[in-house]
Amino acid sequence: MKSEQQSAIFTQIDEVKQAVSEALSHATKLGATAAEAAMSSTSGLSVSTRMGEVETIEFNQDGGLGISVYVGNHKGSASTADLSPKALRSVVEKAIDIAKFTSDDPCNGVADKALLEMSPPDLDLYHPWEVTPEQGVELCIEAEKAALEFDERIVNSDGASFSSHEGLRVYGNTHGFLAGFPRTRHSLSTMVIGQDGEQMQRDHAYTLSREQSGLRSAQSVGLEAAESTIARLNSRKITTMKTPVVFRADIANSLFGHLVSAIGGGALYRKSSFLLDSLGKQIFSDKVNVSERPHLLKGLASSPFDSEGVKTLDREIIHGGELQTYLLASYAARKMGMTATGHAGGIHNWLVQQTHDDLKAVLKEMGTGLLVTELMGQGVNTVTGDYSRGAAGFWVEQGEIQYPVSEITIAGNLKDMFMNVQAIGGDIEARGSVQTGSILIESMQIAGE
């Protein structure tokens, strides 16, 4: 039996499908040779507290329908939050008018019909939680309390936040594709401040899941935030040097974020990537294997189809260090004379294969070097691969953490960093679209004292 909440979301999806269908039909009547329309909407509760006092309680609801029409090879786009028939006709007319003034581009158009996911599987992404503001506040206060009582050196809180949201996504085009699905997302986080003498540090912890039962307890979130903060107190600078570096799992996924940018169709057809002409070539050490699994049940980055309706498929992204695929939406694929890969809108559950049991094993493999637990700044150039970011973490000797380190910069080039991956831990960070353990890179430049 579906709950009232579940029945309501599926009724809403049907209503949005009807609106999308009407918009597409109107576009065709007005002379569009092809059209596509999509709508995403989200609603839910957000709560924040600080030092046990409520700071905000918000009920959020947002969303809108966007339509793109193609008149020959001319494209026009417009959007509306109003799904009334009159508003839908108006937004389609605006898109048609815009198309008259855009350039003729033979790569424009909806995705090829043969690539569309006409029978989307249910990936179990919808787990609504009828949570009250009072319950959200209680969770935030419990997380803060656990952190503040952990150690007398935890002297302040930067607050705790809770959110529970549900939403839907519907997409349709004039190839006869029309599909949608609901999804949920729940989270709890807290950040606290520690002090020892003159030095102060802060750190945070969070939990995130599609379903309530997938969240960690508020107490464990608070304790993790406190432990991490205390561990950073009395940090030191280190001298400028070249040394091995381990990226802890929760920031190691950022390295693969740079890979996503570099092998995305937009960067490739514009020739603004450091990985041009790399398909089928070795770009990582042979220890690196990355698989994409878009259909993991309840997965945070799972999706039966991409934002163009293209079917998502299990893929090997990196095998033995070799790049197996680019990430192409339809426009980029046509520009490059290739086939769309189902990555319009992003990637879907990248699983990075481990080589070692856990972080401890990776640190032992490194011996002496730097464990990075925080990155700052945006000093990454995906055109050249140059990499330079502020960092903090811990100095490691003989595989054991010795003391916290701060106020340093780590630098290198992504090409070299990828090729010099020596180990990947089994301490998998699963709270994002890239699931990876800690990563050991053979050598990077550290700028310190």
Secondary structure, DSSP 8 states (H G I E B T S, - for coil): ---HHHHHHHHHHHHHHHHHHHHHHHHHHTT-SEEEEEEEEEEEEEEEEETTEEEEEEEEEEEEEEEEEEETTEEEEEEES--SHHHHHHHHHHHHHHHTTS---TT-SS--GGGB-SS-------------HHHHHHHHHHHHHHHHTT-TTEEEEEEEEEEEEEEEEEEEETTS-EEEEEEEEEEEEEEEEEEETTEEEEEEEEEEESSGGGS--HHHHHHHHHHHHHHHTT-B---SEEEEEEE-HHHHHHHHHHHHHHTBHHHHHTT--TTTT-TTSB-S-TT--EEE-TT-TT-TT--SB-TTSBB---EEEEETTEE---B--HHHHHHHT----S-TT----EEE--SSSSHHHHHHHH-SEEEEEEEES--B-TTT-EEEEEEEEEEEETTEEEEEEEEEEEEEEHHHHHHTEEEE-S--B-SSSEEB--EEEEEEEEE--
